Amino acid sequence: MSDIKPSLTKEEKKLLKYKLERARRRTPFRRQEWFRYKKLGESWRKPRGKHSKLREQLDWRPPIVDAGYRGPRAVRGLHPSGFREVMVYNLADIEKIDPSKEAARISTKVGGRKRELIEDKAKELNIRVLNPRVE
């Protein structure tokens, strides 16, 4: 099922490859003092303190999230496979998908029986499912 590929132009393929390479090399953006207190976690929060060294972007501090780190507009929001992700909750949703540009991501709220029906319908319509059942 994973052998289904999106129809991308040469330019889009090049930009997607560039975006994924940049993302791989980028330092992870972590919350200020994430290493100090476990309760803070690593998820990004903008530093807002008056005396914050991270907000002032001093050289010895890690980089902060900035517009310059964004990917190319043509491939922004695409799954690494090159498809646009579409959330699917029922059989009616799967029929609205364009198989050449979009892939289905079945909601976690969908039960096993309905999930199986959705996956069978996707296979029939030649639509890629990004999170198939593991058997």
PyMOL commands that set and color helices and strands:
alter all, ss='L'
color gray80, all
select helices_A, chain A and resi 10-25+38-40+67-69+73-75+91-94+112-125
alter helices_A, ss='H'
color red, helices_A
select strands_A, chain A and resi 84-88+102-106
alter strands_A, ss='S'
color yellow, strands_A
deselect
rebuild
show_as cartoon
